């Protein structure tokens, strides 16, 4: 028998991507997929590409999760903690929301509002030492999508002492699926197509998470909504602490991710494309030094529903359950 898993919030984009990955996983068996207003409806009524799973949405109640050894929570921010508190301590949980990511309660209140629920093991295996912590954890807080793209680009440079943690600027574009599935006028196709727009400029909720994960102290972050369904392209710049050229920056990243199955520092001259990571758990990085300002530049591309959400959660679940980290996942994108 396999390991029984359940997906809470399975009607959303991240929840649907979880079901797709879990449906092809060699060890995980889906025993429940829950939703609120879609409870009782077949999963394929919301996710037509998942018709072969033969699943029906169950109500989002603890009783529906009783048969699961591990539960994925794909709920809006602030909704995971209440349900997690009702589940047995023996049930492993990966939370794709933000409820348990931050260690500072004051920062939670500032960026999210409400009561801080606590802090779980942070779910980014590529950070130094984090993989072993995830293996030992029963509760893991999955990373935010912008946070994955930025942290992978920035953390090794700060750790190596080549980037100034007090002077980091990030501009990142994301596909519309990052905003969730609820109907919003500004996300209608007519509004989005042919348009780029900033949002939550200077006050995005992933800022404290990025600073916590990377060691950055001064961070300016500008998110941009792009006319594509999925993907993130982050451009991370930082002031160098000394003399360093593009080859030196690339060497730091290459050393940090040597042997990592899902993070690739691209060949010199090749720059990341969001489409190259679609449907995968891959992160593609490239780096240089600006010939005018001398600032370090790293670009990072991920699938916001893959490495930025569902695939990252499966990667963590694999580690928690003692499975090969790559089980059910691919570093290869789909094209065209």
Buried (B, 14 or more C-beta within 10 A) or exposed (E): EEBBBBBBBBBBBBBBBBBBBBBEBEBBBBBBBBBEEBBEEBBBEBBEEBEEBEBBBBEBBBEBBBEBBBBBBBBEBBBBBEBBEEBEEEBBBBBBBBBBBBBBEEBBEBBBEEEBBBBBBBBBBBBEEBBEBBBEBEBBBBBBBBBBBBBBBBBBBBBBEBBBBEBBBBBBBBBBBBBBBEEEEEBEEEBBEEEEEEEEEEEBBBBBBBBBBBBBEEBEBBBBBBBBBBBBBBBBBBBBBEEBEBEBBBBBBBEBBEEBBBBBBBEEEEEBBBBBBBBBBBBBBBBBBEEEEEBBBBBBBBBBBBBBBBBBBBBBBBBBBEBEBBBBBBBEBEEE
